[in-house]
């Protein structure tokens, strides 16, 4: 059975898409640690990041780096934090989170409440930054 992430990539479940290329997809987390929290996934369903083929792993990391660069321009923050835990959904995913201090990466604190309008605005803002610097992804 396909994971929720595979169903998002297939268009069966809506998402706040930030960017995609032929191998990867980035979208806002609907239960964000902070506004602008993005999930970056390979389109190919592989449970554990280190089980990805080498070229897919490099592609995913490179794609995440480009998304993080756009996020840094679009979101008011000092850095983009990165985490790979992979226990919530059996589909490789990288968390990119706008942070101002290390404690902003606490996944166990109460989740941020972000309206659908704000989610759409944030996704569009990051997508616009991606398009300006990486038009090949659109």
C-alpha positions in Angstrom: 0.0 0.0 0.0 1.3 3.4 -0.9 2.4 5.8 1.8 0.7 9.1 2.4 3.7 10.7 0.8 3.4 8.6 -2.4 -0.2 9.5 -2.5 0.7 13.2 -2.2 3.2 12.9 -5.1 0.5 11.1 -7.2 -1.9 14.0 -6.6 -4.4 11.8 -4.6 -3.9 14.0 -1.5 -3.5 17.7 -1.8 -0.3 19.4 -0.5 1.2 22.9 -0.3 3.9 22.2 -2.9 7.1 24.2 -2.8 9.0 22.5 -5.6 9.6 19.3 -7.5 11.9 17.9 -10.0 11.9 14.5 -11.8 13.0 12.6 -8.7 12.0 14.7 -5.7 9.1 16.7 -4.2 9.0 19.4 -1.4 5.9 20.5 0.4 4.9 22.2 3.7 4.4 19.9 6.7 0.7 20.2 7.8 1.8 19.7 11.5 4.7 22.1 11.5 7.3 22.6 14.2 7.4 26.2 12.9 5.7 28.1 10.1 7.5 27.2 6.9 8.4 23.7 7.9 9.0 21.8 4.7 9.3 18.1 4.0 11.5 17.0 1.1 11.0 13.5 -0.2 12.1 11.3 -3.1 9.3 10.4 -5.4 10.5 6.9 -5.3 9.1 5.2 -2.1 12.0 4.0 0.0 11.6 3.7 3.8 15.1 4.5 5.1 17.2 7.3 3.7 20.4 5.2 3.7 18.7 2.5 1.6 18.4 5.0 -1.3 20.6 4.3 -4.3 23.6 6.6 -4.2 22.4 8.7 -7.1 19.0 9.1 -5.5 20.5 10.0 -2.2 22.7 12.7 -3.8 19.8 14.0 -5.8 17.6 14.3 -2.7 20.3 16.1 -0.7 21.1 18.5 -3.5 17.4 19.2 -4.0 16.9 19.8 -0.3 19.9 22.2 -0.3 18.2 24.3 -3.1 14.9 24.3 -1.2 16.6 25.4 2.0 18.2 28.3 0.1 14.8 29.4 -1.1 13.4 29.0 2.3 16.1 31.2 3.8 15.2 34.0 1.4 11.5 33.6 1.9 11.3 33.1 5.7 12.5 35.4 8.5 15.0 33.2 10.2 18.7 32.8 10.9 19.1 29.3 9.5 17.3 26.4 8.0 17.6 23.5 10.4 17.6 20.0 9.0 16.5 16.7 10.5 16.1 13.2 9.2 14.4 10.8 11.6 12.0 8.9 9.4 10.0 7.1 12.0 6.6 8.8 11.4 6.0 7.7 7.8 7.8 4.8 6.1 9.0 7.0 3.2 12.3 8.8 3.3 11.9 12.4 4.2 14.0 15.4 5.3 12.6 18.0 7.6 13.7 21.6 6.7 12.7 24.1 9.5 13.3 27.8 9.7 15.1 28.4 13.0 16.6 31.2 15.1 18.0 29.0 17.8 18.6 25.3 18.3 15.5 24.8 20.6 13.4 25.7 17.6 14.0 22.2 16.3 12.1 20.5 19.2 9.7 18.1 17.6 8.0 17.3 20.9 6.8 20.9 21.6 3.3 21.9 20.7 3.0 22.2 16.9 2.6 25.6 15.3 -0.9 26.6 14.3 -0.9 27.9 10.8 -4.0 28.8 8.9 -4.6 27.4 5.4 -4.3 30.9 4.0 -0.9 31.4 5.7 0.2 27.9 4.5 -0.7 28.9 0.9 1.2 32.2 1.2 4.3 30.6 2.7 4.3 27.9 0.0 3.9 30.4 -2.7 6.7 32.6 -1.2 9.2 29.7 -1.1 8.1 28.5 -4.6 8.7 32.0 -5.9 12.2 32.0 -4.5 12.8 28.6 -6.0 11.6 29.7 -9.4 13.8 32.8 -9.4 17.0 30.8 -8.7 16.1 27.3 -10.0 13.7 27.7 -12.9 14.6 24.2 -14.1 12.4 22.9 -11.2 9.2 24.4 -12.7 
